[in-house]
Amino acid sequence: MNISRLESMMKGWFIGDFEPSLKNTKEFEVAVKKYAAGDYESEHYHAVASEYTVIVEGEAEMLGKRVRTGDIILIEPHESTDFRAVVDTITVVVKTPSVKNDKFLGKPGDKQHA
């Protein structure tokens, strides 16, 4: 048995092609992310990966659309989104595949690495 702490991982990401990681793989990434009300992540997109976000608890806005507990959001490659926690929010995020340097700020075509 190996026990780790989420706090020791990079921004909640604990599986994927990065370090630290409990399982280093290029197939997918997994994170549990905790946001305080008002936390904001700038608009960004992925050129290769699809990202699946489950709102485990809370409420947020993604490009002006309200999402809440139980919602599952799929963001396809070249589709941008931002994220603002309306209340304290917990998400589980799966990204596939795990590709280094595949996060770009802004809208597709901007090509500004995050």
N, C-alpha and C positions, 0 to 999 in steps of 0.2 A: 504494500500500500504506500502510495506517495501522496502526501497532503501538502498543498500549496495554498497561498493566499491570493485572492483576486487583486488585492492592493499591490502585490508585487509584480503584477503584469502591466504591460503598457496600455493605459487607458481602457482596461477591461478586456483586452484581446488576449486569449490564452491558448488558442490553437491556430496554427498557420505557419507560413514560411517567414518567420521572424524570431527574434530572441528578445526577452525570454519567451518560451513557449513550452507547454506541457507535451505537445506533440507537434513536431516540425513536419509540415506537409505542404505541398504545392496545390493540393486538391481543394482545400477550403480553409476558411477562417471562422472562428467563433469568438464572440465577446458577450459579456454581461456588462451593460453600461448603466451607470446611475447618474441622473441629472437632478440638480436642484431647480426649483421654479426659476425661470428666467435664463437658465443656461442656453447658450446659442452656439451652433456650429454653422459656419458659413456655407453658402451654396457651393456644391462640388459635384463631381461625377467621376465615374470609373470608365476607362476605355475598354477594358476587357471583362471585368467581373460583374456578376449580378449580385445584388445585395438584398437579403430578406431580413426585415426587421419586425419583431413581435413586440408590441407594447404589453409588457407583463403587468405593469401597474402605472397608472397616471394618465396624463393627457398632454399632447404636444401638437405643434403645427409644423407641417412639412410643405413648403412652398404655398403657405396660406390655407392648406387643407387641414382640418382638425382630425386627429387620430386619437384613439383612447384605448383603455384596457381591453385586450382581446383582439384588437386589429392586427392584421398581418399585412405588411407593405412590401411589395416587390419593386425594386428600382433596377431597371435593365441597364446594360452598358450604354453609354452616351446619353443617359437620362439624368439630368441634374436635380438635386434637392438640397434644401437646407433643413435645419432641425432646431426648433425652439421649444423648450419644456414650458408648458403652461403652468403645471404644478410639478411637484417632485415626481420624477418618472424613472422607471426601470425598464430597460429593453434587453432583449436577446437578439443579437445580430449574427447572421451567417452570410458569409461572402464566398462566392465560388467563381473561378478558382482563386487561390491565394497568389497574387501577383505583386511583386515588389514595385514600388513607384507607380501604382495605378490609381492614384487619387490626384485629381486636378481641380483647382479652384475655379469657380465661375461656371459658365455654360460650355457645352462641347465646342471644341475648336479653340478655346482660350489657351489650352496647353500650359497652364501655370501650375506646377507641382505644389501640392499642399505640404 
